[in-house]
Amino acid sequence: LSHPVIAIDGPSGVGKGTLAQYLCCKTGFNLLDSGAIYRALAFGALKSNISAENLPGLVNLAENLPVKFVDTSIIYEGEDVTSKVRNEEVAAAASIVAAIPEVRAALLKRQKGFAMAPGLVADGRDMGTVVFPQAPVKIFLTASAEVRAERRVNQLKSQGVSANIVQITSDIMARDERDRTRTTSPLVPASDSVIIDTSELSINQVCDKAIDLLWKAG
Ligand code: C5P
């Protein structure tokens, strides 16, 4: 790796995105939100009526995905889809297409390309295991499904969206199950990752721990 990478992996709603943004601010590193790439792919497939069974169609879309990341916005074919890709329908579709090995392979190069000077904070499920196995800092966040669902509901409420905790919990559990049990790049901690359980920690405490690891990695 020519530039340092901080790999952050873990299940949905565990606080990866918040931690990644915080670390980017602290370090001035670039950000890779790999979930947004899978979400953009799922969004594009839904938009163009490409089904999960249409492997050549999905791979072709993945190889030529017309998505751009501008500041904190996700732009698909010129349209700002930042909030559209954040819904549960797109999330569920993302985890279905993400289980297809050919789709993951087609998105690998693009993800690696985010490692630019001065460094990268990479957020996802397989950052430390597959995309950046040489990353000097690997963090794997965990928290119970209940805690994660509660955080998600609060996040939605703060955006003025009402949410059903029971439904959100079952959505999160279904998505995690699919992510954990797929054969290609399943959601597992890299053997050299540091596992942080965020259930009982505030975001500030999680950030302090991550900064500590960064110092130790030199
Ligand atoms: O992180 P986020 O919730 O945005 O990711 C959406 C979905 O994309 C995940 O549930 C997972 O199935 C997939 N994903 C993945 N590998 C990554 C990032 C996301 O398979 N590195």
Residues whose N, C-alpha, C, O or C-beta is under 5 A from the ligand:
A	BS01	C5P	S12 S34 G35 A36 Y38 A91 A94 S95 A98 D123 G124 R125 D126 R175 D179
